[in-house]
């Protein structure tokens, strides 16, 4: 420890880069807290929950609970 918990991550977009076209500043957003490799057979088949690298924010790595 220290370890930051939290997999329920939500907020408001402050700014976007030049190449971003699908969101705008001040838009409310949330994060899908699941993590996977994106390249294995399970991920390629849309079964990322079966990925050997599968994890969730706030479990083995820092999550989204924070103070501003």
Residue pairs with C-beta under 8 A, 6 or more apart in sequence:
3 62
4 58
4 62
4 63
4 64
4 65
4 66
5 58
5 63
5 65
6 57
6 58
6 63
6 64
6 65
6 66
7 33
7 56
7 57
7 58
7 59
7 63
7 64
8 33
8 64
9 30
9 31
9 33
9 57
9 63
9 64
10 28
10 29
10 30
10 31
11 28
11 29
11 30
12 26
12 27
12 28
12 29
13 23
13 24
13 25
13 26
13 27
13 28
13 29
14 25
15 25
16 23
16 24
16 25
23 29
31 57
31 64
33 56
33 57
33 58
33 63
33 64
34 48
34 49
34 54
34 55
34 56
35 53
35 54
35 55
35 56
35 57
35 61
36 42
36 43
36 48
36 49
36 51
36 53
36 54
36 55
37 43
37 51
37 52
37 53
38 48
40 51
40 52
40 53
42 48
42 49
42 50
42 51
42 52
43 51
48 54
55 61
57 63
57 64
58 64
58 65
